Amino acid sequence: MEAVLFRHGPMANDNNVSDPVRDEPAGYIFVSYSRKDETFVSQLTPAIAARGWETWVDVDAIRPSEKWMPSIEAAIDRAEAVLVVVSPNSLASRICGKEVEHAAKQQKRLIPVVYEDVSIGVPEALQELNWIFARDSDSLAEATSQIVEAIETDLDWVHAHTRLLVEATAWDQRGRDASF
């Protein structure tokens, strides 16, 4: 049975059925957010999709009864970048913290997008980055342009890193055959 994966954007196939081998589409952006900020995410992801990028959002991509944390980590590993919706809600979320920690450990490109202003509790991995602002007082169209620019900057390196990370993870899971 093939897995169904929620897809936004022009790369989505007509019947929303994913490749049964990969389980996630190539060239997607993982979205880390608090469920309390779901309304904002439901506005942001179609705007990103309209610019040619699929997004991976947990509520749409994780199958019923699936172990969700391994699925999230695998999706982060395969993502081209990790968009982190920054808000007091996301900073208070233990799961969002784990997602950022895993993405940083895997050296994924982190794209912090501020939905609501924050002053404390920002993960170290996000502190040193230039943030994109998408608050109610900011232009969502401008923020989307900045997000896409961040995604597409040095894209060849990102693709190579993703491919090597997925291959290294698979090699590690197979017991690191030294004959390679």
N, C-alpha and C positions, 0 to 999 in steps of 0.2 A: 504494500500500500504506500503510495506516495504521500509525502507530508504537504500540507497546505501552508503557505507562507504569505503573510500580508505584504503586499508590495505597493509602493507609491511610484508613480512616474513612468516615463516613456520606456524604460527598460523592462517593465513588468510584462509578462506574457498574458495572452488573452484569458486563460483559464485559471490564473493564479496558482498553478501547481509548480512547485519548486523542483529543481534537479534532485532526484533521490540520492545521488552520490554526495553532493555538497551540502544539501539541506538549507543553504543560504545562497542568494544570488551573488554574483561577482559585482564589485564596485558599489557597495552600500555603506551607509553611515549609521553607526550604532548611536542611539539616542539614550543617554542616561538622564533620568528625570524622576522627580517625586510624583507619585500618582495624584497628589493634591494639585499638581500643575498640569494635569492632563488636558485641560481646555486649551492652554497655550500650546502644548505640543501638537494638538489636533489642528491648530492653525499653522504652526511652523512647518510641519512635515510636508504638507501639500505644496507649500511655497518652495521648499527645497526640491521636491519632485518636479515641479514645473521648470526648474533649472537643470534637470537631467540626472538627478541623483536619487537613488532609492534610499529609504531609511528602514532601519530595523528597530521596531518598537515592541517591547516585551509583551504587552497585552494582546498584540496581534500575531506574534510570531511563535509563541510557546504553546505547544499542544496541550490539551487537557490531560492531566495526570502525569505530565512530564516533569522530571526533576529540573526545576527552573534555574538554579544557580549554575550547574554545569552547562546548561544551554546558553545562559547569558555569557559565561566566560568564553565558550566556543564562538559565539557571535562577535564578541569583542576581538578575539584572535583573528577572525576572518574579515573584520571591518577595515575599510580604508582609513577611517578616522573615527574618533569618539567625540560626539557633540555632547557637552555637559550643560544641561540647563541649570543655571545657578540661581538659587532662591533660598530664602530661609528654610523652606520645606525640604529642598534637596540636601542642604547642609545638615539638617537634622536627621536625615534618613541614613540608617546604618547600611542599607543595601546600596544606595548611591555611593557611599564612601567606599564600599567594597568594589564597585564597578570602576571607580576612578583609580583605586589602588591597583587593581588588576591591569587596567589599561596602561598605567604608568610603568608597572613591572614589565609589561610586554613592549614597552617603548612605542606605544601607539601615539599617533598625533591626537592631542587633546585640543578641542575647540570649545572654550568656555563662552557660553551665551547667557548673559545676565537677563533674567526675566523680572526679578525683583531685587532691589538693592540689599546687600549684605555687608556686615562690618566685621564679623568674627566667625571663626570656625571653617575658614576656607582651606581645603587640603593643600599641602605644600606643592603638589604637582601642578596646581592651578594658579598659585600665587605669582609665579614668575612669568606667566603668559599675559599677552595683551588680550583683554576681554572684548567681546562683541556685545553691544547693548541692544536689547530688544524689549525694553520695558514698555509699559503702556504709553509713556511719553516719547518713545522713539519710533522711528519708521520701521515697520516690519520688512518692507521692501528693501530698504538700505541694509538692514541687518542680514537679510537673506543673501544679498549681493556679497557682503563681507564674509559670510559663512562659506559660500561657494568659492570665493577667492581663496579662503584659507584651505579648503578641501583640495583645490586644484593646484595649489602652489607645490612645485617639485613633485608632481604626481608620479613621475617615473620612479623616483626613490621610494615613494610610499608603496607602489605596486611591487617592487622588488623586495622590500622589507616584508610585506604581507606574505608573498609567496615563500620566502625563506623561513619566516616564522611558522607558517602552516606545515612546511616540510620538516622543519626541525622538531616541531611538536609531535608530528607523526613518527619521526625517527625515534624520539625519546620514548614514546608510548610503545614502540616495538622493541624496546630494550637496548637501543643504541648499538646496532650491529657494527662492530669495529671494522668489518671488511670493506666498508665504504670508504 
